């Protein structure tokens, strides 16, 4: 993986305090490079066994162009695949995301920040563009990457700094 940051971007430090990189990985789909992902954690650290105990930030650096609506559709598809919540709740969350998720281009960063008390915030190239003050939503959103049944187990392994299986 190229261009792994050594210092947390200012918007991540503002949210987490003295943040450090916990793990990083590449997501490929059918061999195509889709994005690079970076998991940043604050001074209280992170536990893969209890990932939602402390705040963290997942920074995604896109390698391709995508419509926000396509990102949202992938999100709801993953929630359904993972069995997260019910159809009514997933569609209510999707309605909220539709007003937030932007279209992306290569090298653009979207950063999701998780807080066990405040829920979810989304940053576009370091500028906050939305928030959903619902911890259940926030956990569902990040489950796409952190759940043991993610469709990208190799990426999860790298993000969580897990040993090879």
N, C-alpha and C positions, 0 to 999 in steps of 0.2 A: 504494500500500500504506500502510495506516494503522498507527500505533503501532509504528514501527520502534524498537527499543531503541538507546540510544546507549552504554550500558555493559553489559558482560557480567554475567549473573547470577552470584552468588557460587559456585554449584556448578560453573559453567564455568570461572571464574577458578581455583578450587581444583584443577581437572584440568589446565588449560592454562597457567596463569601469567597474565601480562599479555595477556589475550585481547582481540581486536578483531573487529568484524563485517567479514567478507570479502564476503558477498553475501546477498541476501534476495529472496524471491519468494512468489507466491501460487500454490497448486495449485487449479485448478478442474476439475471433471469434469462434462461435459454442462452447462456454465454454472453449476453449483453450487459455491459456495465451500466447499472441503473443509478446507484448512489454510493457514497461513502458515509459511514455513520460513526459518530463519536459520542461516547457516554462520559459525561462530566459529572463529578460528585463533589460535594462540599466537604468542609473540615470534619464532619461527623462520619464520613466514609459511606460505605455501601455494602450490603450483604446480599449476594445472589439468592440466599435462602429466604430472605425477607426484603425484596427489592422496594417495597413501598413504605418502608419505615422512615426513610430520610429523603429530603429533596434531591433531585437530580435533573440533569438536562440531557436531552438526546438531540444532537446537532446532525442534521442530514445535509450533505453537500451533493447536490444533484449532478449527474453526468449527462442527463437527457432532458428534453423539453416535455412537460406534462401539463395538461389542463388541471386546474384545481378540482373540477368535477370528477375527473378520472381518479385522482388521488382519493377523493371522498368515496367513490364507488369501491375502490380497492379496500378502503378502511372498513366499510360496511360488510363487504364480502368476507373479510378476515374475521370480523366479529361473529358473523354467522358460522363460518367454518370452525371457529374456536368454541362455539356454543355460548358466547357472551350475551347475557340478557335475553330479552324476547324481541320479536319483530317491532312491536310498538315502541319500545325504548330505543332500539337501534335507529329507527327512523326519526324519532324525536332528536336524538343526538346528531343524526345526519343533517337535519334541518338547521341545527346550530352551526355545524361545520360549514354548510353551504354559504353562510354569510362571512366566513373567516378565511377559508383555505384559498390561497392565491394560485394562479398559474405559475409554473416555474420554468426556468431555462438553465442550461448547463452553468455550473459554478455558483449557482444561487444556493444560499443556506436557509433552511427552515429549521428552527430550534423549538422543540417542545420542552417545556419546563414542568416537572411534576412537583407538587407540594402536598404533603399529607394533610394540610389544613386548608389550603386555598384552591386545590384542584389543578387546573391546567392553564398554561399560557402559551401562546404561539408567537414567535418572532420571525420576521422575514428580513434576512441580512442584518440582524441586530436590532431591528425596530419592532416593538411589540405591535401586533396587528389584531390580537384577539385574546380572549380569556373565557373559560367556562369554569365557574366556581362550583364544581361538582367533582368530589374525589372519586366517586364511582365511575364517572365518565373518564377521568384522568387515568385510572387504573386500566379501564377497558382500552383506551387509546394506546397506552404503552405495552399492553399485553401482546400487541401485534409483533413486538420485538422480543419481549422478555418472557413470555409464556413458554414453558417447556415444549409445547406443541406448535410453536411458530413454524411457518412454512420455510423459514430461513435458519435452520439450526446451526449452521456454520457461523453465520453472522452473530447469532445469539452467543455462541461459544466465545467468539472474539470480544464482543461487547462486555460480557460478564467475566472475562479473563479466566474461563474455565479450562481445565486440562483437557487434552485430546481424549476422546472416548474410544 
